[in-house]
Amino acid sequence: MATMQQVAERAGVSIATVSFVVNGNKRVSADTRARVTAAMRELGYRNNVVARALASRRTRILALLFPVLEHRLGQTAMQFFTSAASRASELGYHLVLWPAAATAEDVRDLISGGLADGVVVMEVTMHDPRIAQLEAMDVPFVAIGRTAEPSAMSYVDIDFERTVEDALDHFAGLGHRRVGLVVEDLDGTAMAEYGPKVRTEAAFRASVAARGMYGTVVAAGASAEGGRRAAAALLEEDPAVTAAIIMKDDSNFGLVSGLTAAGRRVPEDVSVIAIVSSDGAGAATEPVLTTLNAPGPELGRLAVESLVERLEGGSVELTHALIPCAMHLAESTAPAPS
């Protein structure tokens, strides 16, 4: 098994520097830490995690709170998680998924047990009890998402307002005036105040009104069948609709299928854009959907970097970062039918 001396030689640093990285008891530059952790991986160095935690009073574990019981871990969420885990490893930390229910009690049990040094919170609701509990316990955390009043917390998030504007700009440029929005049906669940849904719907309603467009919002249930039902509901609410925005990847196929079954061709009769999505999700539908791709890798990386900076005594300023989705044009949008 590799020794600390071998790691130091491979990384071109002193044994003391390797010890600082391993035990987290002294600040080390990001460059040096990256060299040391790379050498550890190359040599297969394994440190005694329990002994390290006892020596430093830190576990170098970050907990990612994701309420799997209330909300599935889909493709977009996995981008956040894998990016965050990779960046944590580069910085000498381990990121563990804590798939607990979204309650203050779960957070209290996790932190009071000393299992994690800091927390990344995902799937944030507008009045999230986990955030309130973390603030009450004075625990270092960063949220991937925002509450209704986010100014006093550190967060990184998708700029949903800008993303909606970009989708509507694209449709308006093609001459569309009647647009539908399909969001996930979360009424009656613990995720009813899910931030992305609330912010997207509010931004859509405000923007179509300001533009003098006609907007309709419908909710989709689970999977493709939910998308087909949403298509029927959209056409019932507005038979003259010519464009649709959907924020629910597992229902993309069903929405297009439902429109087609109702005699509406995509994109000749109804154009479709999937937002907070990905190229892969868009390619799973025929025709291939134009998408506004979620910045999962960037946000996962930023969240971990912000949290580690706080844990290691760096900047104490709150992180407030918003990144819009990036447009990927494909086959599902066209000029509005005359």
Secondary structure, DSSP 8 states (H G I E B T S, - for coil): ---HHHHHHHHTS-HHHHHHHHH--S---HHHHHHHHHHHHHHT----HHHHHHHHS---EEEEE--TTTS---HHHHHHHHHHHHHHHHTT-EEEEE---S-HHHHHHHHHTT--SEEEE-S-BTT-HHHHHHHHTT--EEEES--SSGGGS-EEEE-HHHHHHHHHHHHHHTT--EEEEEEE--TTSTTTTBHHHHHHHHHHHHHHHHHT-EEEEEEE-SHHHHHHHHHHHHHHH-TT--EEEE--GGGHHHHHHHHHHTT--TTTT-EEEEEEE-HHHHHTSSS--EEEE--HHHHHHHHHHHHHHHHTT---S--EEEE--EEE--SS------
